[in-house]
């Protein structure tokens, strides 16, 4: 180097003097070390990435801890960018002297003296580039070295360094260019990436791979000179072929991710409770069903799956196709139809008003200015609670709410998590039990989780880190068992899945709903493990005659449970010790009096269920209440009007069409033969005595008949396809 002249030496001393004065006047470092303008990462419960969003200024940055950056990343960085990093205090005096002499000697800037620490300062405190800025950055680098450890400074730099375009940080670069996480980088790949920040635009490996490889070899050379790697490691790394695997950002469970981003706007890493596999099952099943219903003008639907025991949301499908409809069908407010009826009957049983066999009047009834009708426009005179719930009759449900009290019922619904029911009881009226209010599939499904959890309610969990919230008991175990027993009874299987012969269908409780005008179809199904909620409809509210809960929504819930339990080995609820059975009058559903001639057993809750004996039966026969008696006379009915006759076939129901399914060799497809009688039953199939209560299906039309010891008979005609 040429010997400096007198003027240059004076100039150099002047610069140093000014720098020392400025150094003393500079305020302390005040950069933001927490804000990385990071992308938001949403994961499922098993750490599968569901979505990565861009951060502020559309930056793609995924900050990670130093111990997740791979074995070679920091060694490559130090060797290439700041070989004395572990020894200096933020400013490298040797580098400063060398750079100053070079620059003064050449009369222009030809060399820099930035350290990794000063680069972190530069990234977190951007300023106009001049001499004063350099002095400030050097000063603040010393502050930073005092505040942070060397490891923390490295972590800051590697997470903030530019890697081309809007890609910042090693994790984003590794994911974008190489399709892997930084922790899995090889020596060669680490050297490639850590050479990019010097000139990220010109060295982008997806555009200029040859340049990037030349830079990689420079990094490896410096690593070898520093002793970070051996000669053999150097040769192997230089020879390694680099394959660019540009990976698009994950975009799974879009409605759920939108929901999470809105719910947790300030968190950058969100491990949720969603199960990717269950989400895929729900999505595929919904799409398949929509393809079948599309010709009937049905375009929308939603699916919810809840883990009963933990309260964790496992799946949320807001529409069959996110790109066609961004409206989330699981959080949209819709009329729930008849799906709120079980909660009314559960309250009535909790108060001791009813047991499953208790009778409720089912006759045309007006409630002030409200004149409801049953869906079928038919009435039975009187039905048991079990029949009323299974058949989803409107009049008995309205009478039930009237008895328990409208305000009490709405208060219970709010305790069950229905935040959408926020108007007065007078606004909704008794019709709330038929769907006069609006709710969401998410809230409805979690309300049913209370029944599945044997009466305890807890808010949903969406993040894996969320603690299990405190539970609130809203119903007794006994009441929940009775409701589940009704909703999951044998007589319901035919309606739900076509026939009981499908050996792979697990036992589940379920309830459907259809809103007025055929705008919404619902099905909520559950067992001790899961609640599966289905809503079907159109986002714009347009109706379709096919929007009926039992036909549009129920098959989806059925198929999801098939896939959850491919061997049909699902758990079921155990009868609680607090629930007992007693002998009752088969006609009235009450404890027998001396005049009751036909009896059966029914569940009841000691000290809770009404103990009053039957008043229907007398020496002269049955004495109905005046309103039921009037209905019977008006319709010319002389005997009992309700359908629970002394003998009737509950399974199979007459007119049912069965479908033989392909099953494993050696297995039969059978249906169970069930009659509503406590007497000994004799079964006949096509006129021949059948010794078993199970019958193997055969193609064709068949007559199933039965008789009891009193000579009563019943028959059902079915078809097997």
C-alpha positions in Angstrom: 0.0 0.0 0.0 1.3 3.5 -0.8 2.5 5.6 2.0 -0.2 8.1 3.1 0.6 11.7 2.5 0.5 14.4 5.3 -2.9 15.7 4.2 -4.4 12.3 4.0 -3.2 11.5 7.5 -4.7 14.7 8.8 -7.9 13.9 7.1 -8.0 10.4 8.6 -7.3 11.7 12.1 -10.1 14.3 11.6 -12.6 11.6 10.6 -11.6 9.5 13.7 -12.0 12.6 15.9 -15.4 13.5 14.6 -16.5 9.9 14.9 -15.4 9.8 18.6 -17.4 13.0 19.3 -20.5 11.7 17.6 -20.1 8.3 19.4 -20.5 10.0 22.7 -23.6 11.9 21.6 -25.5 9.0 20.0 -28.6 7.8 21.9 -28.9 4.1 22.8 -30.2 1.4 20.4 -33.9 1.4 20.1 -34.6 -1.1 17.3 -37.6 -3.5 17.2 -36.1 -7.0 17.6 -39.5 -8.7 18.0 -41.2 -7.7 14.8 -40.0 -9.8 11.8 -42.9 -8.8 9.5 -43.4 -12.6 9.7 -45.8 -14.7 7.9 -48.5 -16.4 9.9 -48.2 -20.2 10.1 -51.2 -22.3 10.8 -50.7 -26.0 11.6 -53.0 -28.9 12.3 -52.7 -30.9 15.6 -49.9 -33.0 14.1 -47.9 -30.0 12.9 -48.9 -30.3 9.2 -48.9 -26.9 7.7 -52.4 -25.8 6.7 -51.6 -22.2 5.6 -48.8 -19.7 5.4 -49.8 -16.1 5.0 -47.5 -13.2 3.9 -46.5 -10.8 6.6 -46.4 -7.0 6.5 -45.3 -5.5 3.2 -46.1 -8.9 1.6 -42.9 -10.4 3.1 -42.5 -14.2 3.2 -40.6 -14.7 6.5 -40.9 -17.6 9.0 -38.7 -16.9 12.1 -37.4 -20.0 13.8 -35.0 -20.7 16.7 -31.4 -21.0 16.0 -31.4 -24.7 17.0 -33.8 -25.4 14.1 -31.6 -23.8 11.4 -29.6 -26.8 10.6 -26.1 -28.0 11.6 -24.1 -25.9 9.0 -26.0 -22.7 8.7 -24.3 -20.6 11.3 -20.9 -22.0 10.4 -21.4 -21.0 6.8 -22.6 -17.6 7.7 -19.7 -16.8 10.1 -17.1 -18.0 7.7 -18.4 -16.0 4.8 -19.7 -12.8 6.4 -17.9 -12.2 9.7 -15.1 -14.6 10.6 -14.2 -12.8 13.8 -17.8 -12.6 14.9 -17.3 -14.7 18.0 -14.4 -12.5 19.1 -15.4 -8.9 18.5 -17.9 -6.8 20.6 -20.1 -5.7 17.7 -17.5 -3.7 15.9 -14.4 -5.4 14.3 -11.5 -2.9 14.7 -9.3 -4.9 12.4 -11.9 -4.7 9.6 -12.5 -1.0 10.3 -8.8 -0.1 10.0 -8.4 -2.2 6.9 -11.5 -0.7 5.2 -10.5 2.8 6.2 -7.0 2.5 4.8 -8.3 1.0 1.6 -11.0 3.6 1.1 -8.7 6.6 1.9 -6.0 5.3 -0.2 -8.3 4.9 -3.2 -10.3 8.1 -2.6 -13.6 6.2 -2.7 -15.4 3.4 -0.9 -13.9 0.1 -2.0 -14.3 -2.0 1.2 -16.8 -2.2 4.1 -16.4 -3.2 7.7 -19.9 -4.3 8.6 -20.2 -7.1 11.1 -23.2 -9.4 11.5 -24.2 -7.3 14.5 -24.1 -4.0 12.6 -26.2 -5.7 9.9 -28.8 -6.6 12.4 -28.9 -2.9 13.5 -29.2 -1.9 9.9 -32.2 -4.2 9.4 -34.0 -3.1 12.5 -33.1 0.6 12.3 -33.2 1.5 8.6 -31.6 4.9 7.9 -30.3 7.0 5.0 -26.8 5.7 4.1 -24.0 8.1 5.1 -21.1 8.4 7.4 -23.2 9.4 10.4 -25.4 6.3 9.9 -22.3 4.1 10.0 -21.1 5.7 13.2 -24.6 5.2 14.7 -24.8 1.6 13.6 -21.4 0.8 15.1 -22.5 2.4 18.4 -25.7 0.5 18.4 -23.9 -2.7 17.5 -22.0 -2.4 20.8 -25.3 -1.9 22.6 -26.7 -4.9 20.9 -23.8 -7.1 21.9 -24.4 -6.1 25.5 -28.1 -6.8 25.3 -28.0 -10.1 23.4 -25.9 -13.2 23.3 -23.9 -14.2 20.2 -26.5 -16.9 19.5 -29.4 -14.4 19.7 -27.6 -12.0 17.3 -27.1 -14.9 14.8 -30.7 -15.8 15.1 -31.8 -12.2 14.5 -29.7 -12.0 11.3 -30.5 -15.3 9.8 -34.2 -14.7 10.3 -34.1 -11.2 8.8 -31.6 -11.7 5.9 -32.9 -11.2 2.4 -32.9 -14.2 0.1 -34.4 -12.8 -3.1 -37.7 -11.3 -3.9 -40.0 -11.1 -0.9 -38.2 -14.1 0.8 -36.6 -13.3 4.1 -35.0 -15.7 6.6 -33.5 -19.1 6.2 -36.7 -21.1 6.9 -38.7 -19.2 4.2 -35.8 -19.6 1.7 -35.3 -23.3 2.5 -39.0 -24.0 2.1 -39.4 -21.9 -1.1 -36.3 -22.9 -3.0 -35.5 -26.4 -1.7 -38.9 -27.7 -0.5 -37.6 -28.6 3.0 -37.2 -27.1 6.4 -33.9 -25.5 7.4 -33.3 -28.1 10.0 -32.9 -30.7 7.2 -30.4 -28.7 5.0 -27.1 -30.4 4.0 -23.7 -28.7 4.1 -23.9 -27.8 0.4 -27.5 -26.5 0.7 -26.6 -24.4 3.8 -23.6 -22.9 2.0 -25.8 -22.1 -1.1 -28.4 -20.3 0.9 -26.0 -18.4 3.2 -24.2 -17.0 0.2 -27.4 -15.3 -1.1 -27.8 -12.4 1.3 -24.8 -10.6 -0.2 -26.6 -10.1 -3.5 -30.0 -11.8 -3.2 -31.5 -10.5 -6.5 -28.5 -11.5 -8.6 -28.0 -14.9 -6.9 -31.6 -16.2 -6.7 -31.1 -20.0 -7.3 -34.5 -20.4 -9.0 -33.4 -17.8 -11.7 -29.6 -17.8 -11.6 -28.5 -21.3 -10.3 -25.0 -21.2 -11.8 -24.3 -17.9 -10.1 -25.6 -19.2 -6.8 -23.4 -22.4 -7.2 -20.3 -20.3 -7.7 -21.2 -18.3 -4.6 -21.8 -21.5 -2.7 -18.3 -22.7 -3.6 -16.9 -19.4 -2.2 -18.7 -20.0 1.0 -17.4 -23.6 1.2 -13.8 -22.3 0.5 -13.9 -19.9 3.4 -15.4 -22.6 5.7 -12.5 -24.8 4.8 -9.9 -22.1 5.5 -11.5 -21.4 8.9 -11.4 -25.1 9.7 -15.1 -25.4 9.9 -15.1 -28.3 7.4 -12.5 -30.8 6.2 -11.1 -31.2 2.8 -13.2 -34.2 2.1 -16.4 -32.4 3.3 -15.5 -29.5 1.0 -15.1 -31.7 -2.0 -18.3 -33.6 -1.4 -20.3 -30.4 -0.8 -18.9 -28.8 -3.9 -19.9 -31.8 -6.0 -23.4 -32.1 -4.6 -26.1 -31.4 -7.2 -28.6 -28.8 -6.0 -32.2 -29.3 -7.2 -34.6 -26.4 -6.9 -38.0 -27.6 -5.7 -40.1 -24.4 -5.6 -42.9 -25.1 -3.2 -46.1 -23.1 -3.2 -47.4 -22.1 0.1 -49.8 -24.5 1.8 -53.5 -23.7 1.5 -55.6 -26.4 3.2 -58.8 -26.1 5.2 -59.4 -22.5 3.9 -62.5 -21.6 5.8 -61.1 -22.9 9.0 -57.8 -21.0 8.5 -59.8 -17.8 7.8 -61.7 -18.4 10.9 -58.5 -18.9 13.0 -56.8 -15.8 11.5 -59.8 -13.7 12.5 -60.0 -15.2 15.9 -56.3 -14.9 16.7 -55.1 -11.9 14.7 -51.8 -11.2 16.5 -50.3 -14.7 16.7 -47.8 -15.8 14.1 -47.6 -19.5 14.8 -50.8 -21.3 15.4 -50.9 -25.0 16.1 -54.6 -25.8 16.0 -56.8 -28.7 17.1 -57.7 -29.5 13.5 -57.0 -33.0 12.3 -55.9 -33.0 8.6 -57.0 -36.5 8.0 -60.5 -35.9 9.4 -60.7 -32.7 7.5 -60.0 -34.6 4.3 -62.7 -37.1 5.0 -65.2 -34.4 5.7 -64.2 -32.4 2.6 -64.4 -35.4 0.3 -67.6 -36.7 1.7 -69.3 -33.3 1.3 -68.1 -32.8 -2.2 -69.3 -36.3 -3.2 -72.8 -35.6 -1.8 -73.0 -32.1 -3.4 -72.2 -33.7 -6.8 -75.3 -35.8 -6.3 -77.5 -33.0 -5.2 -76.3 -30.3 -7.6 -78.9 -31.2 -10.3 -81.5 -30.2 -7.7 -80.1 -26.7 -7.2 -78.2 -27.4 -4.0 -74.7 -25.9 -4.1 -73.6 -25.3 -0.5 -73.0 -27.2 2.7 -70.8 -27.4 5.7 -69.3 -30.1 8.0 -68.1 -29.9 11.6 -66.4 -32.7 13.6 -65.8 -32.2 17.3 -63.8 -34.4 19.6 -66.3 -35.0 22.5 -63.8 -35.7 25.3 -61.5 -32.7 24.7 -63.9 -30.2 23.1 -61.4 -29.9 20.3 -62.6 -28.9 16.8 -61.2 -31.6 14.4 -62.7 -30.5 11.1 -64.4 -27.5 9.6 -65.5 -27.5 6.0 -67.3 -24.3 5.1 -68.3 -25.1 1.6 -67.8 -27.8 -1.0 -65.4 -25.5 -3.0 -63.7 -22.5 -1.4 -63.0 -20.9 -4.8 -66.7 -21.0 -5.7 -68.0 -19.9 -2.3 -66.0 -18.2 0.4 -69.0 -18.0 2.7 -68.4 -20.3 5.6 -71.5 -22.5 6.0 -70.5 -23.6 9.5 -70.6 -20.1 10.9 -73.4 -18.6 8.8 -76.6 -18.0 10.7 -79.4 -20.2 9.5 -82.7 -21.6 10.8 -82.0 -24.8 12.6 -85.4 -26.5 11.9 -86.2 -29.2 14.4 -82.6 -29.8 15.7 -83.3 -27.9 18.9 -86.1 -30.3 20.0 -83.9 -32.8 22.0 -82.9 -30.0 24.4 -86.5 -29.2 25.2 -87.4 -32.9 25.9 -84.2 -33.2 28.0 -85.3 -30.3 30.2 -88.7 -31.8 30.7 -87.2 -35.1 31.7 -84.8 -33.3 34.0 -87.8 -31.7 35.7 -89.5 -35.0 36.1 -92.3 -34.1 33.8 -91.7 -37.0 31.3 -89.9 -40.3 30.8 -89.4 -41.7 27.3 -92.8 -43.5 27.4 -94.8 -40.6 28.7 -97.7 -39.4 26.5 -97.9 -36.0 24.9 -101.0 -34.8 23.1 -100.5 -34.6 19.3 -103.6 -32.9 18.1 -104.2 -29.6 16.1 -103.4 -26.9 18.6 -103.3 -23.1 18.6 -101.0 -21.1 20.9 -102.5 -17.6 21.1 -102.1 -16.3 17.5 -99.7 -19.1 16.6 -101.2 -21.9 14.5 -98.5 -24.5 13.9 -98.9 -27.8 12.1 -97.0 -31.1 12.0 -94.7 -31.5 9.0 -96.8 -34.3 7.7 -100.1 -32.5 8.4 -101.2 -35.6 10.3 -101.8 -36.1 14.0 -101.9 -39.1 16.2 -103.9 -37.9 19.1 -101.3 -38.8 21.7 -97.7 -40.1 21.3 -95.0 -41.1 23.7 -92.1 -38.7 24.1 -89.9 -41.3 22.4 -92.2 -41.3 19.3 -92.5 -37.5 19.3 -88.7 -37.1 19.2 -88.0 -39.9 16.7 -90.8 -38.7 14.4 -89.8 -35.0 15.1 -93.5 -34.0 15.6 -94.0 -30.3 16.0 -97.1 -30.1 18.3 -95.6 -32.3 21.1 -92.4 -30.2 21.0 -94.3 -27.0 21.3 -96.4 -28.4 24.2 -93.2 -29.4 25.9 -91.7 -25.9 25.6 -94.9 -24.4 26.9 -94.7 -26.7 29.9 -91.1 -26.1 30.8 -91.4 -22.3 30.1 -90.2 -20.4 27.1 -87.9 -18.2 29.1 -86.3 -21.2 30.8 -85.9 -23.0 27.5 -84.1 -20.0 25.8 -81.9 -19.5 28.8 -80.9 -23.2 28.6 -80.1 -22.8 24.9 -77.9 -19.8 25.7 -76.1 -21.8 28.4 -75.5 -24.4 25.6 -73.5 -21.8 23.7 -76.1 -20.4 21.3 -74.8 -16.8 21.3 -76.8 -16.1 18.1 -80.1 -16.4 20.0 -79.7 -12.9 21.5 -83.2 -11.5 21.1 -86.0 -11.6 23.6 -88.2 -14.7 24.3 -91.2 -12.8 22.9 -89.4 -12.2 19.6 -88.9 -16.0 19.1 -92.0 -17.3 20.7 -92.6 -21.0 21.2 -91.6 -21.5 17.5 -88.0 -21.3 18.7 -88.1 -25.1 19.1 -89.1 -25.4 15.4 -86.4 -23.1 14.1 -87.8 -19.5 14.4 -84.4 -18.3 15.6 -81.1 -18.5 13.8 -77.9 -20.3 14.8 -74.7 -21.7 13.3 -73.6 -25.2 12.6 -70.6 -24.6 14.8 -72.7 -23.7 17.8 -75.3 -26.4 17.2 -72.7 -29.1 16.9 -71.1 -28.0 20.2 -74.5 -28.0 21.9 -74.9 -31.7 20.9 -71.5 -32.3 22.3 -73.0 -31.5 25.7 -75.4 -34.5 25.2 -72.5 -36.7 24.0 -70.5 -35.6 27.0 -73.3 -36.9 29.3 -74.6 -33.4 30.2 -71.5 -31.2 30.6 -71.0 -28.2 28.4 -67.6 -26.7 27.6 -66.6 -24.1 25.0 -64.8 -25.4 21.9 -61.0 -25.5 21.7 -59.3 -24.3 18.5 -55.7 -24.2 19.5 -53.7 -27.2 20.8 -52.2 -25.1 23.4 -55.5 -24.1 24.8 -56.2 -25.7 28.2 -59.4 -27.8 28.5 -61.9 -25.3 29.6 -64.0 -25.8 32.8 -67.1 -27.8 32.2 -70.6 -26.8 33.3 -73.2 -29.5 34.0 -76.4 -28.6 32.3 -78.1 -32.1 32.2 -77.8 -35.2 34.3 -76.1 -38.3 32.9 -79.5 -40.1 33.2 -81.3 -37.7 31.0 -78.5 -37.6 28.4 -78.5 -41.4 28.3 -82.3 -41.5 27.7 -82.0 -38.8 24.9 -79.2 -40.7 23.3 -81.0 -44.0 23.6 -84.0 -42.5 21.8 -81.9 -40.8 19.1 -79.7 -43.9 18.6 -82.4 -46.5 18.9 -82.7 -49.6 16.7 -85.9 -48.3 15.1 -84.0 -45.4 13.6 -81.4 -47.3 11.7 -83.7 -48.0 8.7 -84.5 -44.3 8.3 -80.9 -43.2 8.6 -78.9 -45.7 6.5 -81.5 -47.5 4.4 -81.2 -50.7 6.4 -79.5 -52.3 9.4 -77.9 -54.9 7.1 -74.8 -52.8 6.5 -72.5 -54.4 9.0 -70.0 -51.5 8.9 -72.3 -48.8 10.3 -71.5 -48.0 13.9 -74.2 -47.1 16.4 -74.8 -43.4 16.6 -77.4 -41.0 17.9 -78.7 -38.5 15.4 -81.2 -35.8 14.8 -82.2 -34.1 11.5 -83.8 -30.7 10.9 -85.4 -29.0 7.9 -86.1 -25.2 7.9 -89.4 -23.7 6.7 -89.4 -23.4 2.9 -86.8 -26.1 2.4 -83.9 -23.7 2.7 -81.7 -25.6 5.2 -81.2 -29.2 5.8 -79.4 -30.4 9.0 -78.1 -33.6 10.6 -76.2 -33.8 13.9 -74.9 -37.2 14.7 -72.8 -38.3 17.7 -71.4 -41.0 19.9 -69.0 -40.9 22.9 -66.1 -40.0 20.7 -67.3 -37.5 18.1 -70.0 -35.1 17.1 -70.5 -34.7 13.3 -72.6 -31.8 12.2 -73.9 -31.3 8.7 -75.7 -28.3 7.1 -76.8 -28.3 3.5 -78.3 -25.3 1.7 -77.5 -22.5 -0.6 -75.4 -19.5 0.5 -78.0 -17.1 -1.0 -80.8 -18.9 0.9 -82.6 -20.2 -2.2 -84.8 -23.2 -1.5 -84.8 -26.7 -3.0 -87.4 -29.5 -2.4 -84.5 -31.8 -1.8 -83.3 -29.8 1.2 -84.6 -32.2 3.8 -82.4 -33.2 6.7 -83.0 -36.9 6.4 -82.1 -37.1 2.7 -79.7 -34.3 2.0 -77.6 -34.1 5.2 -78.0 -37.4 7.0 -76.1 -39.5 4.4 -73.0 -37.3 4.9 -73.0 -37.9 8.6 -73.5 -41.6 8.1 -70.6 -41.8 5.6 -68.2 -39.9 7.9 -69.0 -42.3 10.8 -68.4 -45.2 8.5 -65.0 -43.9 7.7 -64.2 -43.1 11.4 -65.1 -46.7 12.3 -64.5 -48.9 9.2 -65.1 -52.0 11.4 -68.2 -50.5 13.1 -66.4 -50.9 16.4 -67.5 -47.6 17.9 -68.2 -47.1 21.6 -71.6 -46.5 23.0 -73.0 -44.9 26.1 -73.2 -46.9 29.3 -76.4 -46.6 31.4 -75.6 -44.6 34.5 -76.3 -46.2 37.9 -78.7 -43.4 38.7 -81.1 -44.5 36.0 -83.5 -47.2 36.8 -86.3 -49.1 35.0 -89.9 -49.6 36.2 -93.0 -51.3 35.0 -95.5 -49.0 33.4 -98.8 -49.0 31.6 -98.1 -49.7 28.0 -101.0 -47.3 27.1 -100.3 -44.2 29.2 -96.6 -44.6 29.9 -97.2 -44.0 33.7 -96.7 -46.4 36.6 -99.4 -49.0 36.5 -102.6 -48.7 38.4 -104.8 -51.7 39.3 -106.7 -51.2 36.0 -103.7 -51.4 33.6 -103.7 -54.7 31.7 -100.9 -54.2 29.3 -97.5 -53.4 30.7 -93.9 -52.8 29.7 -90.8 -51.3 31.2 -89.4 -47.8 30.9 -86.5 -45.8 32.2 -87.0 -43.4 35.0 -85.0 -41.3 37.5 -85.7 -42.1 41.1 -86.8 -39.1 43.2 -87.1 -37.0 39.9 -89.5 -38.7 37.5 -93.2 -38.4 38.3 -94.4 -41.3 40.5 -98.1 -40.6 39.8 -99.9 -43.8 38.6 -101.9 -44.2 35.4 -105.2 -42.5 35.3 -105.9 -43.4 31.6 -107.0 -47.0 32.3 -110.2 -47.7 34.2 -112.7 -50.5 34.6 -114.6 -49.1 31.6 -111.5 -48.7 29.4 -109.4 -45.7 28.6 -110.4 -42.2 29.8 -108.7 -39.6 27.7 -108.4 -35.9 28.5 -111.2 -33.8 27.0 -109.1 -32.3 24.2 -107.8 -35.7 23.1 -111.2 -37.3 23.5 -112.7 -34.6 21.3 -110.0 -35.2 18.7 -110.7 -39.0 18.7 -114.4 -38.5 18.3 -114.0 -35.9 15.5 -111.8 -38.4 13.6 -114.0 -41.3 14.3 -111.4 -43.2 16.3 -112.9 -45.5 18.9 -109.7 -47.1 20.3 -106.3 -45.7 21.2 -105.2 -43.2 18.7 -101.5 -43.2 19.2 -99.4 -45.4 17.1 -97.8 -47.4 19.8 -100.4 -50.3 19.4 -100.3 -53.5 21.4 -98.4 -55.0 18.5 -96.6 -53.3 15.7 -93.4 -53.9 13.7 -90.8 -51.4 14.4 -88.1 -53.0 12.2 -88.3 -53.3 9.3 -90.8 -50.6 8.5 -93.3 -51.4 5.8 -92.4 -49.9 2.4 -88.7 -49.8 3.1 -86.3 -50.5 0.2 -83.1 -52.3 1.1 -80.0 -52.4 -0.9 -77.6 -55.3 -0.8 -74.0 -54.1 -0.4 -70.7 -55.7 -1.4 -69.3 -57.1 1.9 -66.6 -59.5 2.9 -66.9 -63.1 1.9 -68.8 -65.2 4.5 -70.6 -62.3 6.1 -74.3 -62.0 5.9 -76.3 -58.8 5.5 -79.1 -59.1 8.1 -81.8 -56.9 9.5 -83.1 -57.2 13.0 -86.8 -58.0 13.5 -88.3 -55.8 16.2 -91.9 -55.6 17.4 -93.4 -53.2 20.0 -94.7 -55.8 22.5 -93.6 -57.3 25.8 -95.2 -60.6 24.8 -93.6 -63.6 23.1 -93.4 -62.9 19.4 -93.5 -65.3 16.5 -92.0 -64.2 13.2 -93.0 -65.2 9.7 -91.1 -64.4 6.4 -93.1 -64.9 3.3 -95.6 -67.1 5.2 -93.0 -69.4 6.8 -92.2 -69.4 10.4 -88.8 -67.8 11.0 -87.1 -68.9 14.3 -84.7 -66.0 14.7 -85.0 -62.3 15.3 -82.5 -61.7 12.5 -83.2 -62.3 8.8 -80.6 -62.4 6.0 -81.6 -60.2 3.1 -82.6 -61.7 -0.2 -83.5 -59.9 -3.4 -87.1 -59.4 -4.2 -90.3 -58.3 -2.4 -91.0 -59.9 1.0 -93.7 -60.0 3.6 -92.5 -59.8 7.2 -95.2 -60.7 9.7 -95.5 -61.4 13.5 -98.0 -62.4 16.1 -98.1 -62.6 19.8 -99.7 -64.9 22.4 -102.9 -62.7 22.5 -103.5 -63.3 18.8 -102.5 -59.7 17.7 -100.7 -59.6 14.3 -98.8 -57.1 12.3 -97.0 -57.2 9.0 -94.6 -55.1 6.8 -93.9 -55.4 3.1 -90.3 -54.6 2.1 -88.2 -54.7 -1.1 -84.6 -55.8 -1.4 -82.7 -54.5 -4.4 
